[in-house]
Amino acid sequence: RLEKIHEAYRTERKDMNKQCSESISAIEETELHIHRTRTARATELRVSEQKIQEIEEQLKVVLSEQEDIEQKTKDSILSSVEGLVRHKDWIVQTLTTLSDKATQGR
């Protein structure tokens, strides 16, 4: 009878050890999966941050180029306006001179 109890105990212990080993193995697999997932997310985050930084740098360049274009456009418009003012003054002066000559000629 004692032998049967020992046998049952050994069988129960063997089953418990097997379940414990399976649980430990499942936990280790889960921890490995968590580590891999965490590592993958960290890598994705670094890549995303790098892309954001690259986009921000490109945006700075584009904004700088836009400012340059706007300034050149303003300068060009001012230059054209100044040229038109000089041309208008020349036309007024020429017409005044012609009018004065025509008036003197009468």
C-alpha positions in Angstrom: 0.0 0.0 0.0 2.8 2.4 0.8 4.4 1.6 -2.5 1.1 2.7 -4.3 1.1 6.0 -2.4 4.8 6.6 -3.4 4.0 5.7 -7.0 1.0 8.1 -7.0 3.1 10.8 -5.4 5.9 10.3 -8.0 3.3 10.3 -10.8 1.7 13.5 -9.4 5.1 15.1 -8.9 6.1 14.2 -12.4 2.9 15.7 -13.8 3.4 18.8 -11.7 7.0 19.2 -12.8 5.9 18.7 -16.4 3.2 21.4 -16.1 5.7 23.7 -14.3 8.2 23.2 -17.1 5.6 23.9 -19.7 4.4 27.0 -17.8 8.0 28.2 -17.5 8.6 27.6 -21.2 5.4 29.4 -22.1 6.4 32.4 -19.9 9.9 32.5 -21.5 8.3 32.4 -25.0 6.0 35.2 -24.0 8.9 37.2 -22.5 10.9 36.6 -25.7 7.9 37.8 -27.8 7.6 40.9 -25.6 11.3 41.6 -26.0 11.1 41.2 -29.8 8.0 43.4 -30.0 9.5 46.0 -27.8 12.7 46.0 -29.9 10.8 46.2 -33.1 8.7 49.1 -31.8 11.8 50.9 -30.6 13.4 50.5 -34.0 10.2 51.8 -35.7 10.2 54.8 -33.3 13.8 55.6 -34.1 13.1 55.3 -37.9 10.0 57.5 -37.5 11.9 60.1 -35.5 14.6 60.1 -38.1 12.1 60.6 -40.9 10.4 63.4 -38.9 13.8 65.1 -38.5 14.6 64.7 -42.2 11.2 66.2 -43.0 11.7 69.1 -40.6 15.1 69.8 -42.2 13.6 69.7 -45.7 10.8 72.0 -44.5 13.4 74.5 -43.2 15.2 74.4 -46.6 11.9 74.8 -48.5 10.8 77.7 -46.2 14.2 79.4 -46.7 14.0 79.0 -50.4 10.4 80.4 -50.3 11.7 83.4 -48.4 14.4 83.9 -50.9 11.9 83.7 -53.8 9.6 86.1 -52.1 12.4 88.6 -51.4 13.6 88.3 -55.0 10.0 88.8 -56.3 9.6 91.9 -54.1 12.9 93.3 -55.3 12.0 92.6 -58.9 8.6 94.3 -58.4 10.2 97.3 -56.8 12.7 97.6 -59.5 10.0 97.4 -62.2 8.0 100.0 -60.4 11.0 102.3 -60.1 11.7 101.8 -63.9 8.0 102.6 -64.7 8.2 105.7 -62.5 11.4 106.9 -64.3 9.7 106.1 -67.7 6.6 108.0 -66.7 8.8 111.0 -65.6 10.6 110.8 -69.0 7.3 110.7 -70.8 5.9 113.7 -68.8 9.1 115.6 -69.4 9.2 114.8 -73.1 5.5 115.8 -73.5 6.1 119.0 -71.5 9.1 119.9 -73.7 7.2 119.1 -76.9 4.2 121.2 -75.6 6.5 124.1 -74.6 8.1 124.0 -78.1 4.6 123.9 -79.7 3.4 126.8 -77.6 6.6 128.8 -78.4 6.2 128.1 -82.0 2.8 129.7 -82.3 
